[in-house]
């Protein structure tokens, strides 16, 4: 794999390329994967009007939510990691198609969250496969807790044609209606705002697109350490209200997120945690 430092839409980034043509782009801001191209097509959604000022949250790709999910706590929404500059961990750039970026606590993070930590985002790129892993180490002596998510925006040709399989029978909290129930649908379809937290299933999910340039199925797997799967599409009304998303942006994206939120991770001094998500085409 080749790793090249580039400017991507004005942001410092790394381009990863492997033989056969698959590539990925990872911004140093937030260690955020912004692009994954496989089989000649872009597989992630990045809003064409996303804020790219190097400080604001970027709408699209794979934002890293850490150490807080959404507004479930006192920190900025989804924590601070996605807004901060990470650095390439050169010692972890291996010839086995992996690259890692690292974020350590400093004065800025401790002003928000007074804990000693080291976070690493490891991206593995192989033919028709992308794996994103968040590793967290407590490098201090006192225990602390955190929540995390890989907030993946998947590109779809048209959301009305796509469906997601694999969540039937899972416990679901529907955030739009504030309702808890067991999912009965064999395949989820999306016609309006959809925002739900599911107990993560043991088997992989399948995003199926029967027509269009992205026709086929994507297999979505996550680690057992990520105990929830979040599914989100803003629908037409919310899409029109979001300043960094086109009015029709909802038609071309679906968030499928590997998350650990309902029961935060308890990390003792010196302890380590890893959570990952893998996307593959088949």
N, C-alpha and C positions, 0 to 999 in steps of 0.2 A: 504494500500500500504506500502511496506517496502522500505526504502531508505538506501543503503549501500555504504559507501565510498570504492572505489576500485582503483586499477591501471589498466588502460585499454590501452593496446598497449604502455605502458610507460607513459601515461598521467594520472594525478589525475582526477578522475571522480566519478560520482554517478550512481549506478545501481538502477533503479526503477522496482519493481516487484509487480504484482497484482495477486490475486487468479485466477486460470485458465491458468496461464503461460505467459501472455503477459508481456513484459519487454521493458525497454528503458535504454540507457546509455547516460549521459550528461557529457561532459568534462567541467572542471572548466575553461579551456581556451576558451574564447569566449562564455561561456554558450551554447556550441554547442552540439546539439543532434547528436550523432554518430551512434546510432543503435535504431531501433524499430522492435521488433519481435512480430508478431501476427499470429495466426493460424499456428504456427510452422515454419514460414518463416521470413527471414529478409526482411524488406520493404524499407529500405533506402540503398543508395549506398555510400560506403566509398572506395575510391581508395586504392588498396593494396599497392601502392607506394606513398601514401600521405606523406607529410612532417609532422613528429610528434615530432618536437624538442621543443615544448612548446612555440614557439614564432612566427613561420611562419603560414600563412593561411593553414587550413586543407581542402583538397580537398574531400568533401563529407559530408553526414549528412545534417544538417540544419545550415549553417553559418548565423550569425546575421550581416547584413550590417547596420551600424550606425556609425556616423551621415551623411554618404555620400554613394551614390550608384555609383558603378563602378569608373570611373575616372572623374565624373561630378563635379569637384571641386578641391581644392588645397590639400586635405588630401590624405593619402595613399589609394590605390584602395579599395573600399568598406568600407572606414573609418577605425577606430582603434579598435572597440569593439571586433571583432573576434580574435584579436591577444593578448588580455589582459586577465589577470586572474580575474575571477569573484569569488564571494564567496556565499556559501549557505546562504540564508535568512531563518534562523531557525524559525523565528516568522511566516513565511508564509508556512511552511511545514505542511499541514493539512491532516487529515485522509480522506479527500474527494478526494484522488488520485491526489493531486497537490503538486508540489514542485517548489520553486522559487530560482533563483540566482540573485545576484544584483551587479551592477557596478556603482560606484560613481566617480565623477570627483576628480582628484588628480593632483599633480604636473606634472605627465607624460601626462595626457589628456589635461591639460590646456596649456602645451607647444605646443600642436597641434591645440587645439580648445578651446578658452578662455571663456568657459561657465560653469555655475554651473548646474549639472544635476544628476539625479538618474535614472538609467535604470534597469528594472527587466525583467527577462525572466521566464515566468511561463509555466511549462510543466504539462499537464493533461493527465493521462494515464488511459484509461478505456478499457474494452473488445472490440477489433477490432476498437479502436479509439485513435488517438493521436492529441492533440491540443497544439499548441505552440503560446504563446502570448508575444509580446514585449510591455512593458509599459514604458513610458518615462515621467518624471516629471522635470519641470523647477523649481529648488529649489533656484534660484536667483531672483533678482528684475528686470532684463532687459530681454526683449523678444529676442528670436532667432529662427532660422529656421533649419530644418534638413530633410534629406531623410532617408529612411529605407527600408529594405527588409528582408524577411525570404527566404534564397536562397536554397530551398529544393531540394536535389538530391534523386529522387525516383529510386528504383531498378527495372529493367525490365529484363526478361529472354533474350530477343533479341529485340532491338529497331525496327528491320524490321517487326516484328509481331505486335508491339504495336500501338495503336492509341489513340488520345486524343479528346474527344468530348466536345462541349459546348462553343466554341469561334466563331461560325458562326455569322456574323453580327457585330462583334466587330471591332472598329477602330484598325488598326495594323501599327506599324512601324517596318519594316523589316530592322534590323541593318546590315545584311549581304549585302543587295543591296541598302541600304539607300533609301527605298521606303515606302511611306505611302499609305495605301488603306484600304478598308473594307474587312475583311476576308469572303471569299465565301465558304470555305470548311466546310462541316458538320463534318468531322473528320480530324484531322491533322495527317499526317504520316511523317516519318523521314528517309530519305535516304542519306542526306548530311548535312553540317553544317546548323543549324537552330538557329537563335537568333532574337527574336522578342519581342517587348513590346506591349501588348494589353491593351485597356481600359477594366477594369475588368468587367466581366459579372455579372448580378444579380443572376443567377442560378449557382449551383455547376458544376464543371467540372467532367468528368469521364475518368479515364485512364483505357483502356480496353486491357487486354492481353488474347487472345483466347486460347493460348496453353502454355505449360510449367509448371514449379513448381509454378509460381505465377499466373496461369490462373484465370481470374475473373475480377472484376472491383473495382477500388478504387474511392471513392467520395472525391473531393477536394473542400473545401469551404474556403472563406476568408472574413474578416470583410469589411464593407463598407468604413472604414477608409483607407484601402489599395486600392487605386483607379486604380492600374495597376496590370496586371498579366504578368510575364516574362516567356517565354518558351525558353529553351536553350538545345541544344545538339551539341557538338563540331564537330560531323561527323568524318570521317576517317582521313582527312588531318590535321585538327587542333589537334585531339587526338594524332597523331603521333608527333606533335611538343611540346606538353605540357609535361614538365619533370616529373610532379607528377601524370600522368595518363597513364595507359598502352596504347599501340597502339590500342588495341581493346576495350578500356574502354568505348568508346562512345556507344558500342552495349548494354551495361548493365545499362545505366542510362538515366534519363530524368529530367531536372530541371524544376519544376513548382513553380514559386516564387510569393508570395504575397508581393506587393511592393507599396511604396508611393514615387514616384520619379519625375514625370513631374511637379507637383505643390507641392513644399516642405511644410511640416507642419510648420505653424507659431505658436509658443508656447509662450504665455505671461508668465511673472513671476508668479509662483505658479500654473500654469496650468498643465494639465495631458493629455496624449494621449495614446491610446492602439490600436495596430493592431495585428491581429491573423490569423492563418491558421489552418484548421482542416482536418485531413486525416481519412477516415473511410472505412472499407471494407464491401461490401454488395453483 
